[in-house]
């Protein structure tokens, strides 16, 4: 592989990575199991309070 082609390939790879970082994430952020349990408990509390009244 000649020098120009190698440099061009490296620059294209860097540009591709940079544009991928700027693109919106397709995956949602990871939420730990403990946090999911806390959120579920918080969601259940208002429902229980409403039914008690």
C-alpha positions in Angstrom: 0.0 0.0 0.0 1.5 3.3 -1.0 2.0 6.2 1.5 -0.8 8.4 0.0 -3.4 5.7 0.1 -2.5 4.8 3.7 -2.8 8.4 4.9 -6.0 8.8 3.0 -7.4 5.7 4.6 -6.4 6.8 8.1 -8.0 10.3 7.6 -11.2 8.7 6.3 -11.4 6.4 9.3 -10.9 9.3 11.7 -13.6 11.3 9.9 -16.0 8.3 10.1 -15.4 8.0 13.8 -15.9 11.7 14.4 -19.2 11.8 12.5 -20.4 8.7 14.3 -19.8 10.4 17.6 -21.9 13.4 16.5 -24.8 11.2 15.3 -27.6 10.7 17.8 -27.3 7.6 19.9 -29.5 4.7 18.8 -29.3 3.0 22.1 -30.8 4.3 25.3 -28.5 4.9 28.3 -27.9 1.9 30.6 -29.9 1.9 33.8 -28.6 -0.4 36.5 -30.9 -3.0 38.1 -30.9 -1.1 41.4 -32.0 2.1 39.7 -34.7 0.3 37.8 -36.1 -1.1 41.1 -36.1 2.3 42.6 -37.9 3.8 39.7 -40.5 1.0 39.8 -41.0 1.5 43.6 -41.5 5.3 43.0 -44.0 4.6 40.3 -46.0 2.2 42.5 -46.2 4.7 45.5 -48.3 7.4 43.9 -50.8 4.7 42.7 -51.1 3.3 46.2 -51.6 6.8 47.6 -54.4 7.6 45.1 -56.3 4.3 45.9 -56.1 4.9 49.6 -57.8 8.3 49.4 
